Amino acid sequence: MTLRSNPRILVLVGVIVALVALTVVGFVFLTALYGVILLAIALFLSYQFIRFAVSHVRSYLKTDEEGVTFHMPSNDDERFDWEEISHAGYCTPQKGRDFAFVYSQERDRLITIPKEYEHFEELLAEMQNRLEFTRFNLDPGVTIQAKLREILGLPDPAQDDSADQAGEAEDDDDEEEASAATDEERDAGRQQVD
């Protein structure tokens, strides 16, 4: 990813410049102590922003005859052989930027590739030549993870959680009914003794 392929990095540079300008203004209008505190905060935030930007600019992917290697912003490398990629495609969300994805069902691992990567079109062409390639639009609020679950016929974990909670509520109701029945049996037993 480069500045040319992702001009949004300029926004980050603008934020860093604004932090420095804010610090200068702070020294002029605030006491020295508050100015130093403001400077420390601005330096810390600037450092974090720069570290974030550098890690993303240094991320890359490489393809070869056996597969594709992703060098992530976290400096981890992840390799997929072409044979283990079960799903690949190109998504156009209603909101947001287009992206490509590869998914290994064997590993249950999904990697998305933003359009800002250099040579993105060449990557798409290679993926189309080597893999079963799908293009689809994502409806508002639908994630690639949800779309893949739909394609694979897997249940939605959110629905599983609500079903589990409903099942627990039914179990609680059954326990209350059983408790009420036990109380009634006890009362009936007492009446027979009397």
Secondary structure, DSSP 8 states (H G I E B T S, - for coil): --TTT-TTHHHHHHHHHHHHHHHHHHHHHS-HHHHHHHHHHHHHHHHHHHHHHHHHHH-EEEE-SSEEEEE-TTS-EEEEEGGG--EEEEEEESSS--EEEEEETTTTEEEEEETTSTTHHHHHHHHHHHS-EEEEEE-TT--HHHHHHHHHT---HHHHHHHHHHHHHHHHHHHHHHHHHHHHHHHHHHHHH-
